[in-house]
Structures are given as structure tokens and as C-alpha cells.
Amino acid sequence: MSKAENGAATGRSNPAASAPITVRSAVLLILAFFVVFAAFIALWLTQAHEAARMRGEDRVAAASQVVATNALWISEVARQALRRIDDTVGPSLQPRSGKVQDIREAVDSLPGQVKAYVVDAKGDTIYSTDPEVKPINITDRDYFAVLAAGKSSYLSGLMVSRLNDKQIFVFSRRLVRDGKFAGAAIISFDVALLASVWASLDLGANSTISLVRDDGMLVARYPLADKPLDMSNYTLFTDHLKQAPTGTYSGPSPIDGVERLVSFRTVPGTRFIALASIDEREAMALFWNNALITLLLALPTALGLAAASLWITQLLQRDATRRRELATALESNKLLLREIHHRVKNNLQSIQSLVRLQNIPDDAKTDLRGRIAAMASVHEHIYSFDQFADVEASEMLRSVIKALVETYAKDVDVDYGLQSMVVDHDQATPLALVANEIVTNSLKYAFADRRKGKISIRLEPIGDGRARLVIADNGVGFDADAVRTGMGSKLIKGVVDQLDGNFAYDFASGTTFTLEFALHSRNAR
């Protein structure tokens, strides 16, 4: 391969080589889009999940505040009622007419099914507002034993009444007479009093509210607990209350194991810790519904995009295959055309050899060989530079003229002023023949007096899709009328017509030939 061929082969982009890059880029772009789409959905779900959780925390925190307010009120009215009972029974705890009515009035303002009792130092009931009261000794109950041991008041944990098997919790107050322990005033609350509070909060069927004593003992819970419970080893006491008096956390219930969002709040001035909790599923139900709707909408969209992306990728792959096939066909055509032009050039050279063998005048031989050489140069230029449609005129003319100067072996300086210009391949041979005829005339006739010869060749565009070729020499000139009837002049006129041009001679200083022609063939117009 010639240097020109190599340059042409390496200087042009290969569609087959660039096409796979396009497919890869498209695939990467599609994958990037899906990643961004998935990231957007994930970000939205994350933010929506966090927002739903915050709403749940706000709901349960507000609920715990309501529970704490009720706990504070229960504690305060119980304390006041116990003090009134203490005042009502007087210095002697012995039963007297009207005492039961008096202590009933002391607890009438309390919520729920509240019952009041007064027991003596032996744990036997003296007074009671409970119509179901039985002669039961309570010395085994903590709310009595602690007072007997010297404590002034007591709040019990969750208990089951021995009178009616209902869940209750108890406030008790130590009664002292003459400096000695005389008994206890007791108020019991039915745990069911929390039902109205629970219903008003409307946190869901699986929500709970609770009162817990500050040592971890469960005091009351609604819905009802199965049994009393010590929660001191539960995470509420081991972790959260150590960090803050109020807060929110998630965890399984120690009673039923259900995962709930829990808000806790220490009730100032009491031993109560107020709790409100909502089932995690209930708290996040709206989020999961919205997430499901979003995914149901996003999934068809993603599938549609995936199908479209697959279709586009297949189109690109088919296009890449066609590009490779076209590139292969193009290369085959180039090879074929290169071979054709090469064979034409060789055939023209063979014709030159045959001309040399003919018995015709030497001048005629030389002229004919020059014309054939000009045509051969065009074909050589075409296959050397792979310029099968358009031909670089400046390089082609330089090649033709250089061969002529070498053929005639004249001491002539050639000044090339050839601007880079592309002509149609149909114009290449006529243009080469014109240049061949004019330069041949200059080399043969212009310097007959052996003067130092100079030939100037100019090629330039002149606008409107036309160009100008000027060939000038500093020779003796010639008689234009004499040459108009010659073979060369007829040839020049014929090829100028093929170039859709016109020409003129100027003999003012040597000989100047000017040709103006269209930069396209008649067939292309």
C-alpha cells in the first residue's frame, strides 16, 4: 500500500468501529436512567417512611400527654379523698352511724367505679362503700403492710380484687392516732376506668394506654393485661427512662409481644409513668398504602421503559450491524474501484508503449503519449488517495505537470499556486488534459530561444461554484491563429466544454492561458 493509501485508510472514521461505542453508550445511559429512577423512588419511600413515622410519634406523644394528665388528676383527687376520709373517721376508728355515708361523699367526685375502705390496725375492714364487701383480712396486701411498717402512703401495682376478681389498683394512706398506727384509708380504682380515655384517643384497635409505677410495676393497662407485671427489666426502665423523663421508642410489648410505637412520660409529683402505644402496622398503614400505590404505578412505567429501552437497544444493534455491513461493502467497493483504476492506468501505460512502436512522427508520438500519461495520472491519483467521487485537483495537477517537465527535460522553473480544491471525478480527466496541453505547448514552443524558462500555474475558486485555472509562461509566445486548427486546440475546446467553462489566451508578456469552469459536472447540476 502506498503512503497515500495508508493515510487515506487511517484518516477516515470507521462506522463499524464507532457503532458499538454508540450501543454501549446507549445501554449505559439507559442503565443510568434506571438507577436514577430507582434512587428517586427509594429516596421518596425513605422520606415518606420517615414522615409517616414522625406523624405516628407525634400522635402517640400527644396521647401519652392525655394519659399523663388523667394520671395526675387521679393521683391528686385520690390524695385529697384519702385526706378527707382520714378527717371524716375522726380520732376514733370505731364504727359509728353515718360514717359510711361520710366516706362515700369523700369519693363521689372520683372517676370510675371507685370504692373506699377503712381498716383497723389488724387489717380488718371497719368502713366500706363497696356493697360487695366481705370480711377479708388484708394484712398480706402490700398496700397495708407497707403502711403498717411506717410508710405514710402507697400506690399499688396491678391487682385482682378478691371480692369480684376485677383488675384494680389502690391508693392507701396510713392512719395514725395518738402517735400509733391505727389502720389505713384505702381507695381502689377499677382499671376499666381507662377505657373511656383509650376510646377518646382513637389510636386503633391494637393500641394501648398504661400506667406504670416508677419502680417498674404495672399499675393499669387498657386493653386489660392478662396478669400483673414487673417491667423493671424491660427496655423502658433499663434504657429510655435513664436517658430522659419523656420520649418515644419502638419495641415489642412485654405483655403480648406486639411491635408498637411507644411514648412514655413521667408524671411530675406522682409515682406514675404514663404510656401510650400504637401498633407499628397501624402507624405506618397510610405509608404502606401510598407506597403500594406508588409501586403499582412505577412498576408498569419501569416495565414500559425497559421494553422501550430494549427496543431502542435492538435498533441500535441492528444499526451497528448494518454499519458494519456497509463498512465491509464500502471497503470491498473501494478495493474494486482501486483495482479498476489501477488496471486502467496500466492499460493506458500499455497503450503508451504501443504508441512508441507506431511508425508516426516523433512529435505526434510525444504529444499522444503525454495525453495518455495525463489520463493515467488521473487514475493513479484516484486509486492512490481513494478519491473515487471527488478528486483533489491541486495534487492531481501537480502530478501531471511534474511528469511533463520530466518528460521534456527542460530547464524550467515551475511555480505552483494551487489552492486546495475538490472537483467531481468526471471533471478530473478533462482538467488534467487541459493542463497537459497548455504546459506541453509551453515546454515545446515557449523557450525555443533557449531562454531560462518559467511556468506559473494558479488554481483558485472565484465564487458562485466556479474556479479559475491560469497557466502562464515567460516564453516567446505563439501565433494563436496558427494553433487554432491544430489537434491540441481542438482537444482543449472539447474538454473545456466538458468542464462547462470558457478559456482565453493573453500574449502580452509570454503566453497566459485562463480557464474558468464550474466546480461540478453538467450531470450533477
Secondary structure, DSSP 4 states (H G I P E B T S, - for coil): --HHHHHHHHHS--HHHHHHHHHHHHHHHHHHHHHHHHHHHHHHHHHHHHHHHHHHHHHHHHHHHHHHHHHHHHHHHHHHHHHHHHHHH-S--S--TTHHHHHHHHHTTSSSSEEEEEEETTS-EEEES-TT------TTSHHHHHHHTT-SEEE--SEE-TTT--EEEEEEEEEEETTEEEEEEEEEEEGGGHHHHHHHH---TT-EEEEEETTSBEEEEESPPSS--B-TTSHIIIIIHHH-SEEEEEEE-TTT--EEEEEEEE-TTSSEEEEEEEEHHHHTHHHHHHHHHHHHHHHHHHHHHHHHHHHHHHHHHHHHHHHHHHHHHHHHHHHHHHHHHHHHHHHHHHHHHHHHHS-S-HHHHHHHHHHHHHHHHHHHHHHHHT-SSEEEHHHHHHHHHHHHHHHHT--EEEEEEE---EEEHHHHHHHHHHHHHHHHHIIIIITTT-PPEEEEEEEEEEETTEEEEEEEE-S----HHHHTTSHHHHHHHHHHHHTT-EEEEE-SSSEEEEEEEESS-GGG-
